[in-house]
Amino acid sequence: MEWQGYITSDKNVLMGKPVIRGTRISVSLIVELFASGWTEEMILESYPRLTKEHLQAVFLYIKDALENDFFQPFSKSA
């Protein structure tokens, strides 16, 4: 699977944040839900337009972003 078929970015949608193609559901929202303890089933029930493939694409996108330095470096806190 290639995430590019599922994740897109458009400056006119959520100020260019990566979103699930055809929705206004951001990658960061999906990550936040998982980080908050939501399960895959909970997300899919709450967002019926999403599929398991969409969720898999989110993680593939994050993997590529980390491997290819698509992220903003942050400074170490004291």
N, CA, C and O atoms as a Tinker XYZ file with bonds, in Angstrom:
   312  protein
     1  N      0.840000   -1.186000    0.000000    73     2
     2  CA     0.000000    0.000000    0.000000    64     1     3
     3  C      0.881000    1.245000    0.000000    63     2     4     5
     4  O      1.918000    1.289000    0.663000    81     3
     5  N      0.462000    2.231000   -0.737000    73     3     6
     6  CA     1.142000    3.525000   -0.736000    64     5     7
     7  C      0.199000    4.563000   -0.138000    63     6     8     9
     8  O     -0.949000    4.689000   -0.563000    81     7
     9  N      0.689000    5.298000    0.841000    73     7    10
    10  CA    -0.151000    6.257000    1.547000    64     9    11
    11  C     -0.611000    7.399000    0.643000    63    10    12    13
    12  O     -1.633000    8.026000    0.921000    81    11
    13  N      0.120000    7.680000   -0.428000    73    11    14
    14  CA    -0.193000    8.820000   -1.284000    64    13    15
    15  C     -1.600000    8.752000   -1.872000    63    14    16    17
    16  O     -2.175000    9.786000   -2.210000    81    15
    17  N     -2.155000    7.566000   -1.997000    73    15    18
    18  CA    -3.529000    7.446000   -2.493000    64    17    19
    19  C     -4.583000    7.769000   -1.451000    63    18    20    21
    20  O     -5.767000    7.869000   -1.772000    81    19
    21  N     -4.161000    7.933000   -0.210000    73    19    22
    22  CA    -5.097000    8.126000    0.896000    64    21    23
    23  C     -4.907000    9.438000    1.667000    63    22    24    25
    24  O     -5.841000    9.935000    2.297000    81    23
    25  N     -3.715000    9.982000    1.615000    73    23    26
    26  CA    -3.397000   11.204000    2.367000    64    25    27
    27  C     -3.079000   12.313000    1.376000    63    26    28    29
    28  O     -2.368000   12.093000    0.395000    81    27
    29  N     -3.604000   13.499000    1.632000    73    27    30
    30  CA    -3.354000   14.631000    0.751000    64    29    31
    31  C     -3.173000   15.895000    1.577000    63    30    32    33
    32  O     -3.464000   15.926000    2.772000    81    31
    33  N     -2.691000   16.922000    0.921000    73    31    34
    34  CA    -2.527000   18.224000    1.567000    64    33    35
    35  C     -2.925000   19.297000    0.564000    63    34    36    37
    36  O     -2.474000   19.300000   -0.581000    81    35
    37  N     -3.772000   20.200000    1.017000    73    35    38
    38  CA    -4.259000   21.289000    0.173000    64    37    39
    39  C     -4.307000   22.536000    1.031000    63    38    40    41
    40  O     -4.926000   22.535000    2.095000    81    39
    41  N     -3.662000   23.595000    0.583000    73    39    42
    42  CA    -3.605000   24.822000    1.397000    64    41    43
    43  C     -4.987000   25.382000    1.714000    63    42    44    45
    44  O     -5.132000   26.175000    2.644000    81    43
    45  N     -6.006000   24.980000    0.954000    73    43    46
    46  CA    -7.370000   25.454000    1.199000    64    45    47
    47  C     -8.164000   24.558000    2.140000    63    46    48    49
    48  O     -9.315000   24.855000    2.457000    81    47
    49  N     -7.555000   23.465000    2.588000    73    47    50
    50  CA    -8.221000   22.554000    3.522000    64    49    51
    51  C     -7.362000   22.451000    4.773000    63    50    52    53
    52  O     -6.221000   21.992000    4.718000    81    51
    53  N     -7.916000   22.879000    5.896000    73    51    54
    54  CA    -7.214000   22.854000    7.187000    64    53    55
    55  C     -5.815000   23.460000    7.096000    63    54    56    57
    56  O     -4.865000   22.963000    7.701000    81    55
    57  N     -5.712000   24.538000    6.330000    73    55    58
    58  CA    -4.452000   25.294000    6.198000    64    57    59
    59  C     -3.291000   24.414000    5.731000    63    58    60    61
    60  O     -2.144000   24.640000    6.117000    81    59
    61  N     -3.586000   23.417000    4.906000    73    59    62
    62  CA    -2.542000   22.592000    4.321000    64    61    63
    63  C     -2.095000   21.410000    5.148000    63    62    64    65
    64  O     -1.170000   20.697000    4.758000    81    63
    65  N     -2.740000   21.186000    6.297000    73    63    66
    66  CA    -2.374000   20.013000    7.104000    64    65    67
    67  C     -2.715000   18.749000    6.318000    63    66    68    69
    68  O     -3.683000   18.739000    5.557000    81    67
    69  N     -1.931000   17.683000    6.493000    73    67    70
    70  CA    -2.264000   16.427000    5.808000    64    69    71
    71  C     -3.589000   15.872000    6.329000    63    70    72    73
    72  O     -3.821000   15.798000    7.536000    81    71
    73  N     -4.447000   15.486000    5.391000    73    71    74
    74  CA    -5.772000   14.961000    5.723000    64    73    75
    75  C     -6.031000   13.675000    4.944000    63    74    76    77
    76  O     -5.342000   13.369000    3.970000    81    75
    77  N     -7.032000   12.937000    5.392000    73    75    78
    78  CA    -7.509000   11.784000    4.647000    64    77    79
    79  C     -8.186000   12.318000    3.383000    63    78    80    81
    80  O     -9.082000   13.158000    3.458000    81    79
    81  N     -7.755000   11.828000    2.235000    73    79    82
    82  CA    -8.274000   12.308000    0.944000    64    81    83
    83  C     -9.812000   12.281000    0.944000    63    82    84    85
    84  O    -10.434000   11.296000    1.340000    81    83
    85  N    -10.397000   13.391000    0.490000    73    83    86
    86  CA   -11.852000   13.486000    0.385000    64    85    87
    87  C    -12.555000   13.842000    1.683000    63    86    88    89
    88  O    -13.784000   13.858000    1.744000    81    87
    89  N    -11.772000   14.129000    2.728000    73    87    90
    90  CA   -12.361000   14.497000    4.025000    64    89    91
    91  C    -11.629000   15.711000    4.586000    63    90    92    93
    92  O    -10.676000   16.214000    3.990000    81    91
    93  N    -12.088000   16.162000    5.726000    73    91    94
    94  CA   -11.381000   17.178000    6.494000    64    93    95
    95  C    -10.831000   16.549000    7.775000    63    94    96    97
    96  O    -10.588000   17.246000    8.760000    81    95
    97  N    -10.640000   15.245000    7.757000    73    95    98
    98  CA   -10.111000   14.516000    8.910000    64    97    99
    99  C     -8.591000   14.503000    8.795000    63    98   100   101
   100  O     -8.032000   13.899000    7.879000    81    99
   101  N     -7.935000   15.171000    9.724000    73    99   102
   102  CA    -6.480000   15.318000    9.641000    64   101   103
   103  C     -5.750000   14.091000   10.174000    63   102   104   105
   104  O     -6.258000   13.344000   11.010000    81   103
   105  N     -4.546000   13.915000    9.658000    73   103   106
   106  CA    -3.658000   12.869000   10.163000    64   105   107
   107  C     -3.433000   13.085000   11.653000    63   106   108   109
   108  O     -3.429000   12.131000   12.432000    81   107
   109  N     -3.246000   14.338000   12.045000    73   107   110
   110  CA    -2.979000   14.617000   13.461000    64   109   111
   111  C     -4.169000   14.237000   14.344000    63   110   112   113
   112  O     -3.966000   13.806000   15.479000    81   111
   113  N     -5.398000   14.384000   13.856000    73   111   114
   114  CA    -6.567000   13.965000   14.642000    64   113   115
   115  C     -6.540000   12.455000   14.867000    63   114   116   117
   116  O     -6.786000   11.986000   15.978000    81   115
   117  N     -6.241000   11.697000   13.815000    73   115   118
   118  CA    -6.191000   10.242000   13.955000    64   117   119
   119  C     -5.125000    9.838000   14.963000    63   118   120   121
   120  O     -5.362000    8.975000   15.808000    81   119
   121  N     -3.961000   10.454000   14.878000    73   119   122
   122  CA    -2.885000   10.153000   15.823000    64   121   123
   123  C     -3.303000   10.531000   17.237000    63   122   124   125
   124  O     -3.048000    9.783000   18.180000    81   123
   125  N     -3.942000   11.686000   17.390000    73   123   126
   126  CA    -4.406000   12.125000   18.706000    64   125   127
   127  C     -5.415000   11.144000   19.301000    63   126   128   129
   128  O     -5.365000   10.848000   20.495000    81   127
   129  N     -6.320000   10.644000   18.479000    73   127   130
   130  CA    -7.310000    9.685000   18.971000    64   129   131
   131  C     -6.628000    8.410000   19.465000    63   130   132   133
   132  O     -6.936000    7.925000   20.554000    81   131
   133  N     -5.700000    7.862000   18.667000    73   131   134
   134  CA    -4.976000    6.671000   19.109000    64   133   135
   135  C     -4.190000    6.965000   20.386000    63   134   136   137
   136  O     -4.167000    6.144000   21.303000    81   135
   137  N     -3.552000    8.122000   20.449000    73   135   138
   138  CA    -2.763000    8.480000   21.631000    64   137   139
   139  C     -3.641000    8.631000   22.871000    63   138   140   141
   140  O     -3.176000    8.448000   23.995000    81   139
   141  N     -4.903000    8.965000   22.659000    73   139   142
   142  CA    -5.843000    9.127000   23.772000    64   141   143
   143  C     -6.490000    7.816000   24.200000    63   142   144   145
   144  O     -7.308000    7.786000   25.120000    81   143
   145  N     -6.115000    6.729000   23.521000    73   143   146
   146  CA    -6.636000    5.431000   23.913000    64   145   147
   147  C     -7.757000    4.883000   23.052000    63   146   148   149
   148  O     -8.277000    3.803000   23.333000    81   147
   149  N     -8.139000    5.603000   22.012000    73   147   150
   150  CA    -9.175000    5.095000   21.134000    64   149   151
   151  C     -8.656000    3.867000   20.398000    63   150   152   153
   152  O     -7.471000    3.781000   20.077000    81   151
   153  N     -9.534000    2.937000   20.140000    73   151   154
   154  CA    -9.178000    1.755000   19.353000    64   153   155
   155  C     -9.539000    2.012000   17.889000    63   154   156   157
   156  O    -10.251000    2.959000   17.558000    81   155
   157  N     -9.029000    1.147000   17.037000    73   155   158
   158  CA    -9.375000    1.223000   15.621000    64   157   159
   159  C    -10.890000    1.153000   15.448000    63   158   160   161
   160  O    -11.465000    1.912000   14.668000    81   159
   161  N    -11.525000    0.252000   16.167000    73   159   162
   162  CA   -12.973000    0.086000   16.058000    64   161   163
   163  C    -13.719000    1.359000   16.472000    63   162   164   165
   164  O    -14.696000    1.743000   15.829000    81   163
   165  N    -13.265000    2.003000   17.532000    73   163   166
   166  CA   -13.910000    3.238000   17.986000    64   165   167
   167  C    -13.804000    4.330000   16.923000    63   166   168   169
   168  O    -14.768000    5.050000   16.665000    81   167
   169  N    -12.639000    4.444000   16.316000    73   167   170
   170  CA   -12.436000    5.469000   15.286000    64   169   171
   171  C    -13.321000    5.183000   14.079000    63   170   172   173
   172  O    -13.981000    6.083000   13.561000    81   171
   173  N    -13.333000    3.930000   13.634000    73   171   174
   174  CA   -14.129000    3.583000   12.457000    64   173   175
   175  C    -15.630000    3.746000   12.714000    63   174   176   177
   176  O    -16.371000    4.104000   11.799000    81   175
   177  N    -16.081000    3.493000   13.923000    73   175   178
   178  CA   -17.494000    3.711000   14.269000    64   177   179
   179  C    -17.825000    5.200000   14.306000    63   178   180   181
   180  O    -18.899000    5.608000   13.865000    81   179
   181  N    -16.917000    6.002000   14.823000    73   179   182
   182  CA   -17.164000    7.437000   14.958000    64   181   183
   183  C    -17.002000    8.196000   13.644000    63   182   184   185
   184  O    -17.597000    9.258000   13.462000    81   183
   185  N    -16.208000    7.662000   12.740000    73   183   186
   186  CA   -15.948000    8.296000   11.450000    64   185   187
   187  C    -16.227000    7.264000   10.349000    63   186   188   189
   188  O    -15.295000    6.673000    9.805000    81   187
   189  N    -17.503000    7.048000   10.022000    73   187   190
   190  CA   -17.879000    5.965000    9.115000    64   189   191
   191  C    -17.309000    6.070000    7.697000    63   190   192   193
   192  O    -17.310000    5.080000    6.966000    81   191
   193  N    -16.830000    7.236000    7.298000    73   191   194
   194  CA   -16.223000    7.362000    5.961000    64   193   195
   195  C    -14.822000    6.766000    5.924000    63   194   196   197
   196  O    -14.278000    6.516000    4.848000    81   195
   197  N    -14.239000    6.539000    7.100000    73   195   198
   198  CA   -12.890000    5.981000    7.153000    64   197   199
   199  C    -12.921000    4.465000    7.051000    63   198   200   201
   200  O    -13.903000    3.813000    7.405000    81   199
   201  N    -11.813000    3.927000    6.553000    73   199   202
   202  CA   -11.646000    2.479000    6.451000    64   201   203
   203  C    -10.346000    2.091000    7.157000    63   202   204   205
   204  O     -9.554000    2.953000    7.538000    81   203
   205  N    -10.144000    0.809000    7.321000    73   203   206
   206  CA    -8.888000    0.325000    7.898000    64   205   207
   207  C     -7.708000    0.766000    7.040000    63   206   208   209
   208  O     -6.627000    1.043000    7.559000    81   207
   209  N     -7.914000    0.830000    5.735000    73   207   210
   210  CA    -6.847000    1.265000    4.839000    64   209   211
   211  C     -6.455000    2.713000    5.097000    63   210   212   213
   212  O     -5.277000    3.062000    5.018000    81   211
   213  N     -7.438000    3.559000    5.406000    73   211   214
   214  CA    -7.129000    4.953000    5.744000    64   213   215
   215  C     -6.225000    5.013000    6.977000    63   214   216   217
   216  O     -5.250000    5.765000    7.013000    81   215
   217  N     -6.564000    4.216000    7.976000    73   215   218
   218  CA    -5.775000    4.226000    9.209000    64   217   219
   219  C     -4.369000    3.687000    8.954000    63   218   220   221
   220  O     -3.396000    4.211000    9.495000    81   219
   221  N     -4.262000    2.664000    8.149000    73   219   222
   222  CA    -2.944000    2.136000    7.799000    64   221   223
   223  C     -2.137000    3.189000    7.049000    63   222   224   225
   224  O     -0.937000    3.331000    7.283000    81   223
   225  N     -2.780000    3.921000    6.159000    73   223   226
   226  CA    -2.100000    4.975000    5.402000    64   225   227
   227  C     -1.556000    6.062000    6.318000    63   226   228   229
   228  O     -0.479000    6.603000    6.067000    81   227
   229  N     -2.291000    6.386000    7.377000    73   227   230
   230  CA    -1.808000    7.390000    8.341000    64   229   231
   231  C     -0.462000    6.959000    8.910000    63   230   232   233
   232  O      0.465000    7.765000    8.988000    81   231
   233  N     -0.349000    5.706000    9.303000    73   231   234
   234  CA     0.899000    5.238000    9.898000    64   233   235
   235  C      2.016000    5.115000    8.868000    63   234   236   237
   236  O      3.181000    5.341000    9.194000    81   235
   237  N      1.682000    4.767000    7.647000    73   235   238
   238  CA     2.698000    4.737000    6.598000    64   237   239
   239  C      3.194000    6.147000    6.287000    63   238   240   241
   240  O      4.381000    6.352000    6.034000    81   239
   241  N      2.285000    7.113000    6.308000    73   239   242
   242  CA     2.661000    8.515000    6.108000    64   241   243
   243  C      3.632000    8.962000    7.209000    63   242   244   245
   244  O      4.666000    9.567000    6.927000    81   243
   245  N      3.290000    8.659000    8.450000    73   243   246
   246  CA     4.149000    9.041000    9.579000    64   245   247
   247  C      5.513000    8.371000    9.461000    63   246   248   249
   248  O      6.538000    9.007000    9.704000    81   247
   249  N      5.535000    7.106000    9.093000    73   247   250
   250  CA     6.794000    6.381000    8.910000    64   249   251
   251  C      7.661000    7.077000    7.866000    63   250   252   253
   252  O      8.846000    7.314000    8.099000    81   251
   253  N      7.074000    7.406000    6.715000    73   251   254
   254  CA     7.828000    8.097000    5.675000    64   253   255
   255  C      8.286000    9.473000    6.140000    63   254   256   257
   256  O      9.407000    9.891000    5.852000    81   255
   257  N      7.423000   10.169000    6.853000    73   255   258
   258  CA     7.781000   11.494000    7.341000    64   257   259
   259  C      8.993000   11.429000    8.266000    63   258   260   261
   260  O      9.895000   12.261000    8.162000    81   259
   261  N      9.022000   10.474000    9.145000    73   259   262
   262  CA    10.150000   10.338000   10.068000    64   261   263
   263  C     11.417000    9.900000    9.345000    63   262   264   265
   264  O     12.507000   10.382000    9.653000    81   263
   265  N     11.280000    9.001000    8.397000    73   263   266
   266  CA    12.450000    8.513000    7.667000    64   265   267
   267  C     13.015000    9.554000    6.709000    63   266   268   269
   268  O     14.204000    9.523000    6.391000    81   267
   269  N     12.173000   10.472000    6.246000    73   267   270
   270  CA    12.602000   11.445000    5.241000    64   269   271
   271  C     12.640000   12.873000    5.762000    63   270   272   273
   272  O     12.667000   13.824000    4.982000    81   271
   273  N     12.643000   13.020000    7.068000    73   271   274
   274  CA    12.770000   14.333000    7.703000    64   273   275
   275  C     11.710000   15.337000    7.264000    63   274   276   277
   276  O     12.025000   16.498000    7.002000    81   275
   277  N     10.440000   14.889000    7.181000    73   275   278
   278  CA     9.342000   15.795000    6.870000    64   277   279
   279  C      8.868000   16.551000    8.106000    63   278   280   281
   280  O      7.907000   17.316000    8.034000    81   279
   281  N      9.521000   16.347000    9.217000    73   279   282
   282  CA     9.057000   16.943000   10.469000    64   281   283
   283  C      9.930000   18.135000   10.837000    63   282   284   285
   284  O     11.028000   18.312000   10.309000    81   283
   285  N      9.422000   18.940000   11.745000    73   283   286
   286  CA    10.162000   20.093000   12.236000    64   285   287
   287  C     10.987000   19.693000   13.443000    63   286   288   289
   288  O     10.436000   19.173000   14.413000    81   287
   289  N     12.299000   19.922000   13.413000    73   287   290
   290  CA    13.107000   19.608000   14.588000    64   289   291
   291  C     12.677000   20.472000   15.778000    63   290   292   293
   292  O     12.186000   21.588000   15.602000    81   291
   293  N     12.862000   19.956000   16.959000    73   291   294
   294  CA    12.521000   20.724000   18.149000    64   293   295
   295  C     13.737000   20.787000   19.053000    63   294   296   297
   296  O     14.598000   19.908000   19.023000    81   295
   297  N     13.795000   21.830000   19.850000    73   295   298
   298  CA    14.943000   21.976000   20.740000    64   297   299
   299  C     14.732000   21.162000   22.006000    63   298   300   301
   300  O     13.602000   20.933000   22.438000    81   299
   301  N     15.832000   20.734000   22.585000    73   299   302
   302  CA    15.765000   19.991000   23.836000    64   301   303
   303  C     15.400000   20.942000   24.956000    63   302   304   305
   304  O     15.869000   22.080000   24.993000    81   303
   305  N     14.565000   20.476000   25.870000    73   303   306
   306  CA    14.240000   21.317000   27.014000    64   305   307
   307  C     15.281000   21.078000   28.101000    63   306   308   309
   308  O     15.878000   20.005000   28.187000    81   307
   309  N     15.483000   22.089000   28.920000    73   307   310
   310  CA    16.520000   22.022000   29.964000    64   309   311
   311  C     16.164000   21.064000   31.065000    63   310   312
   312  O     16.933000   20.898000   32.012000    81   311
